Each structure stands twice: as structure tokens, then as C-alpha cells.
Amino acid sequence: GDSARIDFVNGTATAGSSVVRSRGTCTSIADSADNLLFYTAIDPNNVPLYLRKGTVYNKLNAVMDNGDTLVGLGWYNEHIIIPNPAGNNRFYIFQLTASLVGGVANNGLFYSVVDLNYNNGLGKVTAKNQHLITTDYMTDAMAAVKHGNGRDWWMLCKPLYIDTLTGGLISSDTFYIYLVTPDSIHTPVKQCIGYNKASWLGNFTFSSDGSKFNFVCYSGLSEIMDFDRCTGTMSNANIITDSLWNMDNSFIGSAFSPNDSLLYIIKGVYYPFYLL
């Protein structure tokens, strides 16, 4: 996106501008009155993949204090913002790297902390690139949903493994489920459910009430399951489609309709050399 921005203030979508120059990952958060608080983006295409980093920008489109060099390689779903449930104007940015590029130091899942109590509300990154998972490569997918208690949050991500025969990356049936409370990011629960599928490009989607969770990936898998917002557990995995890689089933995203009666699945363009 080159300077991309969509503003939803007053209930209508209008074009605006930002300093985003990212080929993929970007994320933003607004207050309850739809006012932008801050956003993130990864370096653009003209920066070599192994050198790309993320940046946090404040609501005035300037780099936030200490907001440079966040972990990220510029794929599609590498950042997500979650407000601290304490309601103290502090926010977590979860970050992952979905590639073998960059060496061991860039593997896994990270988080940074934004505190908007600094700099007259423009914010400051008070902790940066804190490692949460160091042993696994990660699928390019994250999602968060409000806890059933109406305060805390669940954040989900998915590890990858290296195929010992081909050396390629294999997505597993494993999910890491993090509970975020006012005082902690808790040790994740590891749940094995669903189907193994070889692709490191994926997308997670929750229904509007958080009771359904959908996972699609670039190699033709779409599976939907129930999610319990009180316990953070998934059940009743149902494979919608499981196809070989082809032009018709290179799934890159999904979305539930507003009343959750339909699930839309978005197809990408099939590039087999991405499936390494």
C-alpha cells in the first residue's frame, strides 16, 4: 500500500493518506470514537527481505518515539495490536516472522509495548521485540478475540516445522493460544486440532461473536471450528475444502458476513515458488 488509509469516522468509508509503504503487513487501532491512535507497517519492497523491519507511526503519521526496527519481514499478517485489558492507554503489538530468512534471531513470536501516556498522547514504544517463542518458525497468521469475561483477550498463532525430507516448511495441526490479562501475557496453551497442510501463508478469521474460527492457507485448505471464548479452546473442526495447490484454491484470506451466516474465502494468485 502506497500512502493507503481508509477512515471510518461518521460511519462511512472515505479515502485518506498515511505514510504506509508496505507490500503486506500493516495494522492500526482507533478509540471508541473512531479516532486513529497509531498504526504499524513493514518496510517496502525495495528493501531486501532479510533487512526489512516494522515501524510504529503515531496518529500524526510520524514515527513514534522508539518506534523503529520492529521485527517483521513484510509478508501479510505479521503484526496485530491488542489493548492492555487494564485500560491504561497501553497496547501490545504482537509480531512474528514467517520465513527462514534472517537467521535464528528473527524466528518465532515477539511483542512490543506502546504507551500513549507519553508525549502528550502521541505515545512511546516502552518495550520492543521481546521474544515469546524462540524455537519455532511461524505461519503467517495471527488473530485476537475478546475473552468471554468482556475484559481479557485471546491471541492465536500457529507454528511451522521443517520437513526433514524436503527441507520445506510444513504447517502443523498445532495452535498456540495466548491469554492476555491486565498484568500478563500468559504462557500459551498448545492445542492440536484440524489438519496438517504444507503452507506458511495463511489467515485466521473470527466470527463477530467469536464463536467460530476459520483458518485458510495458500495450499488450498479451509477449515472452520468452534471457539469457546471463556476457556480459549477450539472444537468440532470441519474441513470445508482441502485441495492440491492450483489456481482455484490458493486461499489468502476470509471474512464472515455481518450476521455470521456466510463465510467468504478470498483467493490469491498461485505462485508455486512461494511454497518453500
Rosetta silent file (secondary structure, phi, psi, omega in degrees, C-alpha in Angstrom):
SEQUENCE: GDSARIDFVNGTATAGSSVVRSRGTCTSIADSADNLLFYTAIDPNNVPLYLRKGTVYNKLNAVMDNGDTLVGLGWYNEHIIIPNPAGNNRFYIFQLTASLVGGVANNGLFYSVVDLNYNNGLGKVTAKNQHLITTDYMTDAMAAVKHGNGRDWWMLCKPLYIDTLTGGLISSDTFYIYLVTPDSIHTPVKQCIGYNKASWLGNFTFSSDGSKFNFVCYSGLSEIMDFDRCTGTMSNANIITDSLWNMDNSFIGSAFSPNDSLLYIIKGVYYPFYLL
SCORE:     score description
SCORE:     0.000 S_00000001
   1 L     0.000  126.852  178.507    0.000    0.000    0.000 S_00000001
   2 E  -103.334  104.089  179.667    1.375    3.389   -1.013 S_00000001
   3 L    65.391   22.279 -173.910    0.021    6.028    1.410 S_00000001
   4 L   -69.174  142.087  172.278   -3.091    3.865    1.918 S_00000001
   5 L  -165.640  138.439  171.537   -5.700    4.770    4.528 S_00000001
   6 E  -123.775  127.079 -176.965   -9.445    4.267    4.933 S_00000001
   7 E  -106.220  127.398 -177.310  -11.241    6.399    7.520 S_00000001
   8 L  -106.933   12.003  178.075  -14.495    5.079    9.032 S_00000001
   9 H   -59.584  141.727 -179.204  -15.390    8.130   11.143 S_00000001
  10 H    69.564   13.555  171.437  -19.123    9.031   10.905 S_00000001
  11 H    82.580    7.143  176.990  -19.957    5.544    9.663 S_00000001
  12 L  -125.596  149.768 -179.826  -18.765    5.911    6.082 S_00000001
  13 L   -90.538  119.542  179.221  -15.550    4.722    4.462 S_00000001
  14 E  -128.499  147.380 -179.245  -13.518    7.562    2.995 S_00000001
  15 E   -75.303  141.077  174.811  -10.045    7.599    1.496 S_00000001
  16 L  -136.098 -155.848  179.455   -7.264    9.311    3.408 S_00000001
  17 L  -140.488  154.182  177.952   -3.482    9.183    3.477 S_00000001
  18 L  -144.862 -174.591  174.536   -0.765    7.680    5.637 S_00000001
  19 L  -105.685   18.231  176.236    2.957    7.041    5.444 S_00000001
  20 L   -63.586  131.575  173.886    2.467    3.312    4.846 S_00000001
  21 E  -133.098   38.049 -169.066    4.772    1.998    2.117 S_00000001
  22 L   -97.818  143.438  173.758    4.299   -1.689    2.841 S_00000001
  23 L   -77.258  -18.613 -174.191    3.861   -4.595    0.421 S_00000001
  24 L  -151.123  -96.606 -170.522    1.888   -6.506    3.044 S_00000001
  25 L   -57.210  125.981  164.530    1.723   -6.301    6.821 S_00000001
  26 E  -155.091  155.202  179.535    0.183   -3.221    8.407 S_00000001
  27 E  -153.235  153.812 -177.798   -2.191   -2.805   11.326 S_00000001
  28 E  -145.132  165.771  176.668   -3.957    0.037   13.105 S_00000001
  29 E  -145.940  143.509  179.520   -6.109    0.783   16.123 S_00000001
  30 E  -124.729  165.795  175.366   -8.648    3.504   16.900 S_00000001
  31 L   -84.667 -176.964 -174.910  -10.502    4.629   20.011 S_00000001
  32 L   -69.143  -14.470  176.307  -14.226    4.087   20.595 S_00000001
  33 L   -97.153   13.280  176.974  -14.993    7.331   18.733 S_00000001
  34 L    73.099   16.825  177.594  -13.163    6.029   15.615 S_00000001
  35 L   -86.641  129.457  179.485  -10.176    8.333   16.073 S_00000001
  36 E   -58.955  135.339  175.866   -6.875    6.844   14.935 S_00000001
  37 E  -102.591  -51.580  175.240   -4.445    6.129   17.796 S_00000001
  38 E  -169.249  172.206  179.018   -1.448    4.634   15.960 S_00000001
  39 E  -153.194  167.746  178.805   -0.508    2.122   13.279 S_00000001
  40 E  -129.894  158.328  174.181    2.348   -0.075   12.083 S_00000001
  41 E  -157.181  157.253  178.565    3.767   -1.050    8.713 S_00000001
  42 E   -98.418  154.974  178.052    6.701   -3.043    7.339 S_00000001
  43 L   -53.653  153.050 -175.584    9.411   -1.652    5.047 S_00000001
  44 L   -77.319 -179.790 -175.688    8.509   -1.635    1.321 S_00000001
  45 L   -59.523  -30.917 -174.085    9.520   -3.957   -1.496 S_00000001
  46 L   -76.423   -0.258  172.505   12.663   -2.047   -2.414 S_00000001
  47 L   -96.704  129.004  179.723   14.252   -3.084    0.882 S_00000001
  48 L   -53.737  143.560 -174.468   15.786   -6.577    0.735 S_00000001
  49 H   -51.681  -44.882 -174.468   13.668   -9.171    2.529 S_00000001
  50 H   -73.749   -7.676  178.789   16.290  -10.009    5.141 S_00000001
  51 H  -106.238   -6.432 -175.273   16.674   -6.310    6.059 S_00000001
  52 L   -67.313  142.969  175.936   13.006   -5.380    6.384 S_00000001
  53 L  -137.762  166.360  176.785   11.723   -4.097    9.708 S_00000001
  54 E   -99.511  159.276  179.373    8.476   -2.696   11.040 S_00000001
  55 E  -133.889  141.819  173.688    7.742    0.836   12.195 S_00000001
  56 E   -99.897  127.790  179.219    5.157    2.253   14.610 S_00000001
  57 E  -113.332  139.136  178.291    3.589    5.545   13.475 S_00000001
  58 E   -81.112 -178.324 -174.486    1.609    7.886   15.721 S_00000001
  59 L   -68.171  -12.658  177.502   -1.726    9.487   14.846 S_00000001
  60 L   -97.530   12.618  176.618    0.097   12.382   13.169 S_00000001
  61 L    68.679   25.222  175.514    1.819    9.993   10.720 S_00000001
  62 L  -109.927  154.285  177.221    5.239   10.425   12.326 S_00000001
  63 E   -61.206  127.247  179.706    7.481    7.653   13.637 S_00000001
  64 L   -66.945  149.714  176.061    6.573    7.053   17.262 S_00000001
  65 E   -50.935  120.620 -177.675    9.239    7.593   19.907 S_00000001
  66 L    64.409   24.881 -174.062   11.380    4.395   19.845 S_00000001
  67 L   -96.043   16.584 -179.183    9.033    3.021   17.183 S_00000001
  68 L   -97.404  169.940  171.414   11.604    1.853   14.642 S_00000001
  69 L    54.731   42.696  170.443   13.097   -1.592   13.876 S_00000001
  70 E   -75.532  146.937  176.594   10.208   -3.805   14.937 S_00000001
  71 L   -61.069  138.175  177.534   10.524   -7.447   13.916 S_00000001
  72 L   160.697  144.852 -176.704    8.729   -8.251   10.657 S_00000001
  73 L  -114.994    1.644  174.238    9.591   -9.313    7.120 S_00000001
  74 L    85.501   27.637  171.866    6.744   -7.751    5.163 S_00000001
  75 L   -80.698 -117.897 -170.867    4.505  -10.700    4.390 S_00000001
  76 L  -128.531  -34.070 -172.761    0.802  -10.245    5.208 S_00000001
  77 L  -132.736   47.758 -171.853   -0.239  -10.976    8.800 S_00000001
  78 L   -93.792   -9.851  178.324    2.851  -10.368   10.917 S_00000001
  79 E  -128.291  147.465  169.822    1.524   -7.700   13.328 S_00000001
  80 E  -150.339  142.183 -177.738   -1.576   -7.405   15.478 S_00000001
  81 E  -108.559  132.003  176.828   -2.440   -4.786   18.139 S_00000001
  82 E  -129.620  127.095  176.252   -4.258   -5.671   21.371 S_00000001
  83 E   -69.032  142.284  173.106   -5.115   -3.100   24.075 S_00000001
  84 L   -61.120  127.101 -177.687   -3.942   -3.930   27.564 S_00000001
  85 L   -60.467  -13.301  178.132   -7.119   -5.096   29.365 S_00000001
  86 L   -68.986  -15.011  179.881   -6.216   -2.785   32.253 S_00000001
  87 L    67.118   38.949 -172.999   -7.475    0.120   30.130 S_00000001
  88 L  -110.013   24.074 -178.477   -4.386    2.196   30.893 S_00000001
  89 L    64.187   24.902  174.518   -3.623    3.536   27.393 S_00000001
  90 E  -115.152  148.517 -172.951   -1.041    0.792   26.900 S_00000001
  91 E  -139.707  147.103  172.513   -1.097   -1.651   23.997 S_00000001
  92 E   -99.276  135.090  167.022    0.647   -4.841   22.926 S_00000001
  93 E  -108.496  111.884  174.293    1.915   -5.269   19.372 S_00000001
  94 E   -86.749  139.238 -174.345    2.384   -8.972   18.663 S_00000001
  95 E  -136.453  142.716  174.320    4.880   -9.668   15.883 S_00000001
  96 E  -139.843  164.894  174.042    6.016  -12.779   14.052 S_00000001
  97 L  -121.763  125.520 -175.233    8.302  -13.721   11.200 S_00000001
  98 L  -107.651   59.462 -177.741    7.005  -16.159    8.619 S_00000001
  99 L  -167.078  158.147  171.774   10.228  -17.092    6.854 S_00000001
 100 L   -80.581  -12.810 -175.757   13.545  -18.844    7.186 S_00000001
 101 L   -70.948  139.755  172.707   15.203  -15.602    6.110 S_00000001
 102 L   108.245   -8.990  175.696   17.010  -13.582    8.756 S_00000001
 103 L    84.317  175.050 -173.635   18.584  -16.263   10.907 S_00000001
 104 H   -59.837  -35.701 -176.199   17.694  -17.713   14.295 S_00000001
 105 H   -62.227  -21.672 -178.892   17.435  -14.309   15.997 S_00000001
 106 H  -100.375    3.287 -179.384   14.404  -13.473   13.841 S_00000001
 107 L   -75.489  153.776  165.609   12.495  -16.725   14.344 S_00000001
 108 L    95.375 -154.396 -175.501    9.313  -17.026   16.336 S_00000001
 109 E  -118.692  139.626 -178.187    6.860  -14.688   18.033 S_00000001
 110 E  -131.427  169.432  167.851    7.620  -11.335   19.656 S_00000001
 111 E  -144.376  153.786  171.962    5.777   -8.479   21.337 S_00000001
 112 E  -128.366  162.061 -178.139    6.317   -4.771   21.855 S_00000001
 113 E  -121.423  128.157  174.412    4.523   -2.333   24.184 S_00000001
 114 E  -107.583  131.195  178.726    3.105    1.058   23.190 S_00000001
 115 E  -119.621  110.751 -178.570    2.285    3.554   25.970 S_00000001
 116 L   -83.419    3.848  174.622    0.126    6.500   24.860 S_00000001
 117 L   -77.850   -8.543  178.966    0.616    8.242   28.198 S_00000001
 118 L   -94.222  156.668  169.683    3.901    9.608   26.804 S_00000001
 119 H    54.711   45.475  175.702    4.487   12.618   24.539 S_00000001
 120 H    55.120   39.386  175.902    1.083   14.245   25.012 S_00000001
 121 H    90.141   -4.170  177.230   -0.783   11.220   23.699 S_00000001
 122 L   -81.031  -18.321  169.516    1.465   10.563   20.710 S_00000001
 123 L    91.675  166.861  177.711    2.950    7.588   22.521 S_00000001
 124 E  -152.304  140.488  172.746    6.226    5.794   23.030 S_00000001
 125 E   -83.240  110.539 -173.943    7.352    2.206   22.493 S_00000001
 126 E   -94.845  -15.266  172.487    8.473    1.260   26.004 S_00000001
 127 E  -145.625  140.563 -171.668    9.436   -2.367   25.250 S_00000001
 128 E  -138.825  134.076  171.615   10.465   -3.701   21.862 S_00000001
 129 E    55.690   48.185  176.432   10.923   -7.100   20.202 S_00000001
 130 E   -83.153  124.027 -174.841   10.504   -9.199   23.325 S_00000001
 131 E   -74.094  130.418  172.259   10.725  -12.897   22.392 S_00000001
 132 E  -107.462  -41.284  177.117    7.770  -15.118   23.294 S_00000001
 133 E  -124.867  124.137 -177.314    8.508  -18.135   21.046 S_00000001
 134 L  -116.673  -10.531 -171.032   12.094  -18.867   20.089 S_00000001
 135 L  -100.191  -13.762 -173.288   12.016  -22.498   18.992 S_00000001
 136 L  -121.432  147.938  161.240    9.527  -22.481   16.103 S_00000001
 137 E   -76.675  160.607 -172.510    9.073  -20.848   12.741 S_00000001
 138 E  -123.764  141.897  169.051    5.626  -19.324   12.426 S_00000001
 139 E   -66.101  144.502 -179.341    2.744  -19.464    9.968 S_00000001
 140 E   -76.672   71.999 -178.649    1.922  -16.035    8.543 S_00000001
 141 E  -164.272  133.664  171.392   -1.306  -15.726   10.540 S_00000001
 142 E  -146.426  155.556  173.442   -2.486  -14.229   13.823 S_00000001
 143 E  -157.528  155.329  178.257   -5.876  -13.248   15.240 S_00000001
 144 E  -133.997  152.458  178.708   -7.307  -11.984   18.514 S_00000001
 145 E  -148.397  148.517 -179.373  -10.757  -12.091   20.071 S_00000001
 146 E   -66.996  139.363  174.226  -12.231  -10.732   23.297 S_00000001
 147 L   -63.025  155.720  177.324  -12.461  -13.136   26.234 S_00000001
 148 L   -61.822  -19.192  179.078  -15.909  -14.190   27.374 S_00000001
 149 L   -80.041   -1.875  177.574  -15.425  -12.089   30.518 S_00000001
 150 L    77.240    3.720 -177.986  -15.546   -8.941   28.362 S_00000001
 151 L  -122.586  -54.046 -174.061  -12.144   -7.728   29.573 S_00000001
 152 L   -80.674  177.685 -179.001   -9.264  -10.021   28.613 S_00000001
 153 E  -132.298  150.370  166.451   -8.123  -11.161   25.165 S_00000001
 154 E  -106.524  137.281  174.337   -7.172  -14.382   23.404 S_00000001
 155 E  -126.426  129.888 -175.535   -4.450  -14.256   20.760 S_00000001
 156 E  -116.231  140.047  172.556   -3.869  -17.231   18.415 S_00000001
 157 E  -145.654  176.306 -169.484   -0.906  -18.123   16.241 S_00000001
 158 E  -143.528  126.303 -179.728    0.390  -21.280   14.547 S_00000001
 159 E   -80.026  163.382  172.743    3.894  -22.802   14.361 S_00000001
 160 E  -118.953  158.070  175.685    5.630  -24.285   11.335 S_00000001
 161 E  -130.984  154.939  179.454    8.010  -27.200   11.148 S_00000001
 162 E   -89.609  126.106  177.012   10.759  -28.104    8.706 S_00000001
 163 L   -68.312  120.790 -176.975   10.114  -31.191    6.606 S_00000001
 164 L   -68.957  -18.852  179.798   13.075  -33.489    7.208 S_00000001
 165 L   -87.648  -43.975 -174.491   12.733  -34.962    3.701 S_00000001
 166 L  -103.479  -18.444 -174.183   12.369  -31.832    1.561 S_00000001
 167 L    79.395    0.244  179.088   13.674  -29.094    3.839 S_00000001
 168 L   -82.169  173.212 -179.677   10.451  -27.163    3.205 S_00000001
 169 E   -92.980  134.169 -178.200    8.137  -25.657    5.802 S_00000001
 170 E  -118.710  121.722  172.919    5.160  -27.715    6.989 S_00000001
 171 E   -74.820  139.424 -175.102    2.175  -26.167    8.732 S_00000001
 172 L  -104.688 -177.053  173.885    1.010  -28.388   11.583 S_00000001
 173 L   -91.433   16.556 -175.097   -2.282  -29.043   13.345 S_00000001
 174 E   -98.049  139.354  171.743   -0.949  -27.081   16.338 S_00000001
 175 E  -124.948  141.603  169.023   -2.195  -23.714   17.597 S_00000001
 176 E  -100.395  127.636 -176.811   -0.708  -21.566   20.352 S_00000001
 177 E  -119.018  110.734 -177.943   -3.437  -19.800   22.344 S_00000001
 178 E   -98.180  138.064  171.256   -2.312  -16.870   24.491 S_00000001
 179 E  -102.509  126.105  179.125   -4.374  -15.277   27.261 S_00000001
 180 E  -110.710  116.817 -179.793   -3.740  -11.545   27.721 S_00000001
 181 E  -117.261  174.564 -176.858   -4.834  -10.145   31.102 S_00000001
 182 L   -57.899  -26.101 -174.405   -4.212   -6.751   32.764 S_00000001
 183 L  -114.149    0.973 -173.181   -0.970   -7.916   34.354 S_00000001
 184 E  -166.485  154.117  160.109    0.449  -10.525   31.973 S_00000001
 185 E   -99.764  109.270 -170.652    0.783  -12.328   28.668 S_00000001
 186 L   -77.356  156.650  174.733    0.287  -15.839   29.990 S_00000001
 187 L   -55.394  130.717 -172.147    2.158  -18.967   28.910 S_00000001
 188 L   -71.871  152.761  167.571    0.252  -20.250   25.876 S_00000001
 189 E   -87.667  134.445  176.373   -1.912  -23.331   25.729 S_00000001
 190 E  -101.309  119.176  179.043   -0.902  -25.620   22.862 S_00000001
 191 E  -120.442  132.401  177.061   -3.881  -27.257   21.171 S_00000001
 192 E  -104.045  117.058 -177.899   -3.678  -29.779   18.330 S_00000001
 193 L  -158.223  149.367  177.542   -6.785  -29.747   16.157 S_00000001
 194 L    90.047 -149.500 -166.676   -7.625  -29.791   12.470 S_00000001
 195 L  -125.917  142.386  172.519   -5.453  -30.849    9.570 S_00000001
 196 L   -74.246  137.372  177.897   -1.788  -30.608    8.623 S_00000001
 197 E  -150.315  134.356 -172.884   -1.229  -28.643    5.429 S_00000001
 198 L   -83.914   91.606  172.262    2.022  -27.533    3.826 S_00000001
 199 L  -165.322  137.213  177.383    1.879  -23.745    3.540 S_00000001
 200 L  -102.029    1.233  172.232    3.331  -20.929    5.585 S_00000001
 201 E  -100.718  121.623 -178.349    0.940  -18.291    4.145 S_00000001
 202 E  -150.127 -177.089 -179.980   -2.375  -18.329    5.979 S_00000001
 203 E  -154.817  135.521  175.572   -5.140  -16.269    7.533 S_00000001
 204 E  -106.887  141.990  176.778   -7.223  -16.523   10.726 S_00000001
 205 E  -141.676  132.477  171.909  -10.741  -15.099   10.996 S_00000001
 206 E  -101.701  147.093  169.497  -13.204  -14.959   13.895 S_00000001
 207 L   -68.298  166.684 -174.425  -16.944  -14.541   13.527 S_00000001
 208 L   -63.665  -29.836  178.186  -18.383  -11.345   15.012 S_00000001
 209 L   -93.676    0.972  176.643  -19.475  -13.098   18.208 S_00000001
 210 L    77.100    6.001 -175.672  -16.187  -15.010   18.488 S_00000001
 211 L   -87.018  -16.042  179.280  -17.853  -18.422   18.470 S_00000001
 212 E  -122.717  144.691 -179.565  -16.433  -19.529   15.099 S_00000001
 213 E  -132.066  130.619 -179.890  -12.835  -19.581   13.919 S_00000001
 214 E  -121.245  138.265  175.495  -11.713  -20.105   10.327 S_00000001
 215 E  -122.680  125.486  171.400   -8.242  -20.941    9.020 S_00000001
 216 E  -121.648  153.375  175.963   -7.340  -20.772    5.352 S_00000001
 217 E  -141.062  166.202 -170.241   -3.929  -21.292    3.788 S_00000001
 218 L   -68.254  -16.870 -178.390   -2.264  -20.813    0.438 S_00000001
 219 L   -98.629   22.571  167.007   -2.138  -24.518   -0.322 S_00000001
 220 L    96.721   14.169  179.924   -5.894  -24.999   -0.545 S_00000001
 221 E  -103.544  134.283  167.114   -7.102  -25.705    2.987 S_00000001
 222 E  -134.659  123.062  179.035  -10.071  -24.032    4.623 S_00000001
 223 E  -136.842  140.529 -178.395  -11.306  -25.338    7.947 S_00000001
 224 E  -119.720  144.866 -179.185  -13.793  -23.902   10.397 S_00000001
 225 E  -148.195  164.492  176.749  -14.179  -24.789   14.059 S_00000001
 226 E   -80.901  146.665  176.430  -15.973  -23.708   17.219 S_00000001
 227 E  -128.874  130.625  178.403  -14.185  -21.421   19.683 S_00000001
 228 E   -96.776  109.132 -175.911  -15.047  -21.093   23.374 S_00000001
 229 L   -72.384  -11.774  177.642  -14.299  -17.513   24.436 S_00000001
 230 L   -87.616  -35.159 -177.028  -14.441  -18.483   28.122 S_00000001
 231 L  -107.118  -15.976 -178.268  -11.909  -21.321   28.012 S_00000001
 232 L    72.645   28.894 -179.083   -9.922  -20.428   24.874 S_00000001
 233 E  -115.958  150.200  177.945  -10.369  -23.882   23.356 S_00000001
 234 E  -106.949  154.163  179.994  -11.365  -24.976   19.844 S_00000001
 235 E  -155.745  169.242  173.765  -13.547  -27.947   18.897 S_00000001
 236 E    55.783   51.259  177.963  -15.523  -29.535   16.054 S_00000001
 237 E   -63.522  131.169 -178.056  -13.003  -28.907   13.273 S_00000001
 238 E  -130.309  114.732  179.471  -14.728  -29.105    9.900 S_00000001
 239 E   -78.149  117.110  177.937  -12.709  -29.117    6.691 S_00000001
 240 E   -78.422  -46.876  176.769  -14.527  -27.032    4.072 S_00000001
 241 E  -149.805  144.444  177.080  -12.013  -27.723    1.330 S_00000001
 242 E  -141.731   92.823 -172.246   -8.679  -29.487    1.109 S_00000001
 243 L  -115.088  161.262  169.772   -7.278  -29.188   -2.391 S_00000001
 244 L   -70.736  157.886  178.892   -3.971  -29.539   -4.104 S_00000001
 245 L   -59.770  125.090  175.952   -2.199  -26.299   -4.974 S_00000001
 246 L  -162.703  175.549 -175.627   -3.816  -24.769   -8.051 S_00000001
 247 L   -63.737  -25.770 -175.126   -5.146  -21.505   -9.397 S_00000001
 248 L   -87.228  -15.310 -171.434   -8.606  -22.040   -7.896 S_00000001
 249 L  -133.894   37.993  172.909   -7.602  -22.787   -4.324 S_00000001
 250 L   -94.418   81.810 -170.370   -4.708  -20.533   -3.337 S_00000001
 251 E   -78.416  133.543 -175.872   -6.553  -19.090   -0.344 S_00000001
 252 E  -122.691  -10.867  179.744   -5.161  -15.871    1.096 S_00000001
 253 E  -173.852  171.436  178.274   -7.942  -14.614    3.387 S_00000001
 254 E  -156.294  163.602  178.653  -11.504  -14.967    4.618 S_00000001
 255 E  -156.409  139.241  172.955  -14.298  -12.959    6.248 S_00000001
 256 E   -84.549  148.012  173.788  -17.618  -13.717    7.922 S_00000001
 257 L   -67.793  162.424 -176.877  -20.708  -11.798    6.845 S_00000001
 258 L   -56.422  -32.502  178.664  -22.076   -9.281    9.408 S_00000001
 259 L   -96.416    8.615  175.678  -24.700  -11.741   10.654 S_00000001
 260 L    64.966   16.473 -179.847  -22.197  -14.652   10.590 S_00000001
 261 L   -87.456  -17.374 -179.126  -24.400  -16.699    8.257 S_00000001
 262 L  -128.384  151.625  173.659  -21.858  -16.708    5.405 S_00000001
 263 E  -123.149  122.285  177.613  -18.119  -17.174    5.133 S_00000001
 264 E   -98.060  133.946  179.492  -16.281  -15.536    2.248 S_00000001
 265 E  -117.842  128.175 -174.448  -12.945  -17.025    1.162 S_00000001
 266 E  -100.748  130.685  179.634  -10.519  -14.906   -0.847 S_00000001
 267 E   -94.880  141.188  172.964   -8.294  -16.482   -3.467 S_00000001
 268 L   -98.327 -168.107  176.380   -4.775  -15.282   -4.212 S_00000001
 269 L   -98.350  132.877 -173.965   -2.624  -15.827   -7.267 S_00000001
 270 L   -77.749  114.199  174.026   -0.881  -19.181   -7.390 S_00000001
 271 L  -123.954   96.326 -174.106    2.910  -18.865   -7.239 S_00000001
 272 H   -60.830  -25.373 -178.325    4.371  -22.314   -6.508 S_00000001
 273 H   -72.908   -9.170  172.606    7.840  -20.898   -5.828 S_00000001
 274 H   -76.284  -21.295 -172.373    6.411  -19.256   -2.668 S_00000001
 275 L   -89.028   70.642 -175.630    5.678  -22.686   -1.216 S_00000001
 276 L  -100.290    0.000    0.000    9.183  -23.400    0.020 S_00000001
